[in-house]
Amino acid sequence: MTHTVQPNNPEATPAADATDIPAAQAPAPAPPSASALPPVRALPPALRRRVPKYSDLAPLLQFKKPDFSREARLARASTIWDLRDMAKRRTPKAPFDYTDGAAEGEITLRRARQAFLDIEFRPGILRNVSSIDLGTDILGRPSRLPVGIAPTGFTRMMQSEGEYAGSQAAEAAGIPYTLSTMGTASIEDVAAAAPNGRNWFQLYLWTDRDRSLELIERAARAGNDTLMVTVDTSVAGARLRDVRNGMTIPPALTLKTVVDASYRPAWWFNFLTHEPLTFASLSRYTGTVADLINSMFDPTLSFEDLDWLRETWKGNLVVKGIQTVEDARRVADHGADGVVLSNHGGRQLDRAPIPFHLLPDVKQAFAADNADTAIMLDTGIMSGADIVAALALGADFTLIGRAYLYGLMAGGRAGVDRALQILEKDMARTMALLGVSRVSELTPEHVRLLGK
Ligand SMILES: Cc1cc2nc3c(=O)[nH]c(=O)nc-3n(C[C@H](O)[C@H](O)[C@H](O)COP(=O)(O)O)c2cc1C
């Protein structure tokens, strides 16, 4: 006998097929005898209907005055994805897509996010997790959370508070903030805005050593303890959303952008009533924006340039954009204090290695080499659970790009605060459910990679 499987519900009872006896021909069931019927019982009082009294209704009536404040709006976001939805509603398409998008088919970014979902946590039970400590040490100094803010260029284009919001939120949260060479606030302005923050500087290294040296000296003078040199940008990635949107920096007022502005008035009001976007770290630069971007990405760079940088910069040197175990080892041999396993948020090479997949092998290689090089990781982090998974598999620290930028676009400084609060809450909850009270207790035993 064959059965027809009911769509969408594999547990549903199979339908009878043509070989079953039709209901009309089946023998009718015998009526139950009176003695077999269950005795009729009175309904319990709780199930009898009655007219509601006002005293019953009063506690249920909770009409509140609607609150349209920025804080109330942001408080309604429970996840980074919620902040992304708010960001999308409030930001013109070109800057939103510049942030949200990645290179070519955006395969790298999708895979990086999927990698965090393709795991199973392995919790320990009956552990005392009444107090969770998310603090950790990174590059010789403490951070209140095991996550910092990654360098992002053109940040004031996403929302006018830009680098000021990012650095001040990081300062308040007790975590490092990284200013990009392509930042729209200067090294000095960020240092003044977040004087007690731990500010790092990201460098696009040019073979023109004078220009690089000038920035390095400014970063040192402004108190940056870490220089992060990005090495995955020999040329610019193909960001197709930007091409399709005709994206320019700063956004141009075309018919299309004016129409877009009509339903994102707050962004345009902010944009037009604040200081125009400038590349504040590059005040001496006089070329066009396109020339600027091309000049940032130097295809002639080599390990010799890294050696020069190691000699020149006395603080922590971190190399960002490591995508193979061999390069991680080589960079450590050349004196890096830390590596960032990163594919630039999927914005450069599409179908690039996924940092989360690379992590255990780099951890193992560094252990074999007795290297004490710090392992940081970014790309694809959208929740605190992602961060916990990365720490468990061997990362010393993590960085977030879009996760904080969605907060920024959703609500400026308060939005970045909200993004960090969401991640902190996620991390604390995940660790408690794993039976772990501190970051150092996380081990690879806490994560199983599905399919392995
Ligand atoms: C809008 C945007 C701008 C970025 N600009 C820079 C930059 O100027 N320098 C750099 O090293 N990385 C830059 N990145 C990459 C980030 O530092 C980081 O590697 C990436 O965002 C991590 O992925 P995630 O966004 O999924 O967290 C940028 C990323 C975004 C989204």
The ligand as an SDF file (V2000), in Angstrom:
LIG
                    3D

 31 33  0  0  0  0  0  0  0  0999 V2000
   31.7730   50.2490    5.8220 C   0  0  0  0  0  0  0  0  0  0  0  0
   33.0570   49.5660    6.1150 C   0  0  0  0  0  0  0  0  0  0  0  0
   34.2540   50.2540    5.9680 C   0  0  0  0  0  0  0  0  0  0  0  0
   35.4650   49.6190    6.2460 C   0  0  0  0  0  0  0  0  0  0  0  0
   36.6360   50.3340    6.1600 N   0  0  0  0  0  0  0  0  0  0  0  0
   37.7980   49.7310    6.5180 C   0  0  0  0  0  0  0  0  0  0  0  0
   39.0080   50.4770    6.5550 C   0  0  0  0  0  0  0  0  0  0  0  0
   39.0410   51.6640    6.2800 O   0  0  0  0  0  0  0  0  0  0  0  0
   40.1450   49.8170    6.9220 N   0  0  0  0  0  0  0  0  0  0  0  0
   40.1410   48.4800    7.2610 C   0  0  0  0  0  0  0  0  0  0  0  0
   41.1960   47.9300    7.5830 O   0  0  0  0  0  0  0  0  0  0  0  0
   39.0100   47.7760    7.2520 N   0  0  0  0  0  0  0  0  0  0  0  0
   37.8450   48.3580    6.9000 C   0  0  0  0  0  0  0  0  0  0  0  0
   36.6770   47.6360    6.9330 N   0  0  0  0  0  0  0  0  0  0  0  0
   36.7060   46.2270    7.3770 C   0  0  0  0  0  0  0  0  0  0  0  0
   36.4960   46.1390    8.8870 C   0  0  0  0  0  0  0  0  0  0  0  0
   37.6040   46.6490    9.5740 O   0  0  0  0  0  0  0  0  0  0  0  0
   36.2830   44.6880    9.3310 C   0  0  0  0  0  0  0  0  0  0  0  0
   37.3460   43.9000    8.8700 O   0  0  0  0  0  0  0  0  0  0  0  0
   34.9500   44.1030    8.8440 C   0  0  0  0  0  0  0  0  0  0  0  0
   33.9380   45.0670    8.8820 O   0  0  0  0  0  0  0  0  0  0  0  0
   34.5710   42.9060    9.6910 C   0  0  0  0  0  0  0  0  0  0  0  0
   33.4030   42.3140    9.2340 O   0  0  0  0  0  0  0  0  0  0  0  0
   31.9490   42.6200    9.8440 P   0  0  0  0  0  0  0  0  0  0  0  0
   31.5170   43.9040    9.2390 O   0  0  0  0  0  0  0  0  0  0  0  0
   31.1190   41.4600    9.3940 O   0  0  0  0  0  0  0  0  0  0  0  0
   32.0920   42.7100   11.3470 O   0  0  0  0  0  0  0  0  0  0  0  0
   35.4650   48.2530    6.6430 C   0  0  0  0  0  0  0  0  0  0  0  0
   34.2600   47.5820    6.7990 C   0  0  0  0  0  0  0  0  0  0  0  0
   33.0620   48.2190    6.5440 C   0  0  0  0  0  0  0  0  0  0  0  0
   31.7790   47.4590    6.7310 C   0  0  0  0  0  0  0  0  0  0  0  0
  1  2  1  0
  2  3  1  0
  2 30  2  0
  3  4  2  0
  4  5  1  0
  4 28  1  0
  5  6  2  0
  6  7  1  0
  6 13  1  0
  7  8  2  0
  7  9  1  0
  9 10  1  0
 10 11  2  0
 10 12  1  0
 12 13  2  0
 13 14  1  0
 14 15  1  0
 14 28  1  0
 15 16  1  0
 16 17  1  0
 16 18  1  0
 18 19  1  0
 18 20  1  0
 20 21  1  0
 20 22  1  0
 22 23  1  0
 23 24  1  0
 24 25  2  0
 24 26  1  0
 24 27  1  0
 28 29  2  0
 29 30  1  0
 30 31  1  0
M  END
$$$$
